[in-house]
C-alpha cells in the first residue's frame, strides 16, 4: 500500500513577504468597479461634514466604497458590514484593512445622507462620459414602496376637516354659554369666525382671571354657577388642545390626503402586492425611476400615488440634475395624459407614452363606441363632425376642465342641429347630443 501524504497544514504560519490583499480577487470582480468608480468621484462636498479638530476620521472614499459594495450585495445592516470588514476579502481590500465599527458606519451613512444625491449624479455623469449611456432617452416607471409604519396609523384629511368643522361649532356654542360678554364677541351664529388655538388661549386666560376675582360667597346657587363656569373653562381648554392637534395634522398633510402618524412622510396608497385581495391602503411612497441602458439615471420619491401627476415633476428632477431634458421619454399608459403630452411636446421630448385606453383598444373583442368623437367623420376644412344619423354637428363652444394638478384642459364642443325624433337618441343623448 502506497504511503499517504497530506499537504502541509499550518494555520498559524507567518509569511516572510506578505502578499497583496487583492491577489485572490478576480480582475473583473464588481468590487474593482466600485473601487475605480468611487476613486474617480469628487467628494470635496463631504469635507464640510467633518470637523477639523479631534481624532482623524476614516477616509470618506473608503467608507463610501464599503457601503456601496454592501448595498450592491443587498446588505444594509451596519453590524453585518462590520463583520464583513473582518471576514470578507473584498471588504478587507476595499477598506484597506481598516475596521470601522457599526456605529461609525451608521454615523457616516446619516452624515452623508444629503450629499449622496450628488454622488449619484456624478456617478451617472461618469457613465455618460464613458459612453455607457447618452442621457438622451429616459425610460420611466414607478413602484410603491411600503413604509415600515403600521397600517393602522392613518390620518385622513377628510376626517380631520370634518371633525375640525364640528369642533368649531362646539367651541361657538360653549363660548355662548361661558360668558355673556365673550358670547357677544364670538356669536355662535357667525360661522365666519375661525378660532385659532392662540385665540382660545387668550379667552381661557381672560375667563380664568374673571373667575379668580369673583368675590367669595356662601350662597349655594352662586357656588354652583362658579363650579359650572370652571368646568366650561376646562372644556374650552380641551377643545383648544384638540384644535391644535387638528391644525398640526393639516400642516403635516400639506397637499396630501393622508399620512401615517409614525412615519409622517408616508402617504396611504394601494400597494402592488395585495395579499388579502381587499385593496387595503398602506403607508408608503411612490418611487419613480428613470433608466437608460439598464442603468438608473434618475429617481425621486413622491407622496401622491398617481403616476400621471408625477411625470412632469420627474422630468424637472432630471433637468435639475443634468441641466437638460432627455430627447426621448418612454413610459407606460399610466403616464398618458393631455397635460403630460403637452409638456413633452413643448419641451422637445419625443414621447413614447401610451394613452390610458391603449390596451383596451388592442383587445380582439374591442368595438369602438359609434357615438364617440373618434368614431365620427370630421371635416377639418369646414370644422364639423357627421353624427351616426348623417347630420352635421357644428361647433358650439369650448369646455374647460381643471385637472388635479391645476392644468386647464380645453375641448371643443359640437352639436347636431335637430335631434328630435331621432331613433338613436336614446344611445346618443347620454352626452346631450354633443361631441367633445
Ligand atoms: S341624436 Fe342627434 S346627434 Fe345623435 S345620432 Fe341622432 S341626430 Fe345625430
Boltz pocket constraint, residues with backbone or C-beta under 6 A from the ligand:
constraints:
  - pocket:
      binder: B
      contacts: [[A, 387], [A, 388], [A, 389], [A, 390], [A, 391], [A, 416], [A, 418], [A, 419], [A, 422], [A, 423], [A, 424], [A, 425], [A, 428], [A, 429], [A, 433]]
      max_distance: 6.0
